[in-house]
Amino acid sequence: MITGIIVALPDELTTLTSKRIDRGHCVFIADKILVAYSGAGAANAQLSAALLISKGASQLISWGCAAALDDALKPGDLVIAERLITRDDEYIEVNHRWHTHAHSLLSPLLTTFIGDLTESESIVSSNKEKQHLHTITQAIALDMESAAIAKAAKEKNLPFLTIRVIVDPANMNMPAAISYAIDDHGEISLKKLALFIVLHPNELIDLIRLGFYFNAAKSSLKQIAKKIDSLSHFQ
């Protein structure tokens, strides 16, 4: 049984493997673990899910970071979603046995939350927007890719799981520099980021804080990566 893992961002990818993977491609990082680097967003995630399935993946994991919608979640906390909420308000359940196995395996390592994970078309920057999404969906976190991967798994009747770690808490406003410097694939242009900071030096403190939060998330993902083989075997 081959486990296919979809990762959206380069920094998330480094928590799993040191192997080079071009965007839109996949490589084996172990005998039965195949990783695809998709780029950000639902469309890219869907393409990578299809690629992994075509290469023989029989179960899929959405791997990476998420934004908190519930105030209880802190940077570095793990979210193992029970259901994915799509933009069309479709609810997709993850595989129950895999979910139970993942929670049993990982909750001793990290503060772990179970709940719904909702889909966003773009980065949700403001804490007011996060609060609104929490109110209308009751989801505890959001990301841009998991629901699309869940759809692809459901279409092929394959088990699906999310491994998502919180970066920005619910009460945080995302620095405007991120929206300015990020491209369509979720990658940051350092030149654009530096230019924005020069023009808006007051953003620097929030960017430093976000950097600490992102490092906390990556540290959690690296801990989980050490268990990836055990995580993949749940049947």
HUVEN-V431799 format. One record per backbone hydrogen bond with DSSP energy under -0.5 kcal/mol. CO is the residue of the C=O (numbers start at 1). NH is the residue of the N-H. E is the energy in kcal/mol with one decimal. If there is no record, write none. Layout:
BEGIN
co=[CO;CO]
nh=[NH;NH]
e=[E;E]
END
This chain:
BEGIN
co=[2;2;2;3;3;4;5;5;6;7;7;9;10;12;13;13;22;25;27;30;32;33;33;34;35;36;36;37;37;41;42;43;44;45;46;47;48;49;50;51;52;53;56;58;59;60;61;61;62;63;64;66;67;70;74;77;78;78;79;79;80;82;83;84;84;85;86;90;90;91;92;95;96;97;98;99;100;101;102;103;106;106;111;113;115;115;116;116;117;118;123;125;126;127;128;129;130;131;132;133;134;140;140;141;142;143;145;146;147;148;149;150;151;152;153;154;159;160;161;163;164;165;166;168;169;172;175;175;176;177;178;181;183;185;187;188;189;190;191;192;193;194;195;196;200;201;203;204;205;206;207;208;209;210;211;212;213;214;215;216;217;218;219;220;221;222;224;225;227;228;229;230;232]
nh=[4;58;59;5;34;61;7;36;63;38;39;13;14;15;16;17;25;37;35;33;3;29;30;5;27;7;38;24;25;45;46;47;48;49;50;51;52;53;54;55;57;56;2;159;4;161;6;63;163;8;165;167;142;73;77;166;80;113;81;164;115;94;117;86;92;119;89;86;92;93;84;99;100;101;102;103;104;105;106;107;109;110;78;80;82;83;140;141;85;143;125;174;130;131;132;133;134;135;136;137;138;69;70;118;67;120;149;150;151;152;153;154;155;156;158;157;60;95;62;64;79;66;76;68;172;174;178;179;180;181;182;189;186;40;183;190;193;194;195;196;197;198;199;200;203;204;207;208;209;210;211;212;213;214;215;216;217;218;219;220;221;222;223;224;225;226;227;228;231;232;233;233;234]
e=[-0.5;-2.8;-1.0;-0.5;-3.0;-2.5;-0.5;-3.2;-2.4;-2.8;-0.6;-2.0;-1.7;-1.0;-1.7;-2.0;-2.0;-1.9;-3.0;-1.0;-3.0;-2.4;-1.2;-2.9;-2.2;-2.7;-0.8;-3.5;-0.6;-2.1;-2.7;-2.0;-2.2;-2.3;-2.2;-2.1;-2.6;-2.3;-2.2;-1.2;-2.6;-1.4;-0.6;-0.7;-3.2;-1.7;-2.7;-0.6;-3.3;-0.6;-2.3;-2.5;-2.1;-1.6;-2.4;-2.6;-0.5;-2.9;-0.7;-1.7;-0.5;-2.2;-2.4;-0.6;-2.6;-1.7;-1.9;-2.5;-0.6;-0.5;-2.8;-2.6;-2.5;-2.3;-2.9;-2.4;-2.2;-2.2;-2.7;-2.1;-1.5;-1.7;-2.7;-2.4;-2.5;-0.7;-2.2;-1.0;-2.5;-1.8;-0.8;-3.6;-1.8;-2.4;-2.2;-2.4;-2.4;-2.1;-2.2;-2.0;-2.2;-2.8;-1.6;-2.4;-2.4;-1.8;-1.9;-2.7;-2.2;-2.0;-2.4;-2.6;-2.4;-1.1;-2.9;-1.1;-2.4;-1.7;-2.4;-2.0;-3.4;-2.0;-2.7;-2.5;-1.6;-0.5;-1.5;-0.8;-1.8;-2.1;-1.7;-2.5;-1.8;-1.7;-2.2;-0.7;-2.4;-2.7;-2.3;-2.3;-2.1;-2.2;-2.1;-2.1;-2.2;-1.5;-2.1;-2.5;-2.3;-2.4;-2.2;-2.0;-2.2;-2.7;-2.2;-1.9;-2.1;-2.6;-2.3;-1.8;-2.3;-2.3;-1.6;-2.1;-2.4;-1.1;-2.0;-1.5;-3.0;-1.6;-0.7;-0.8;-0.8]
END
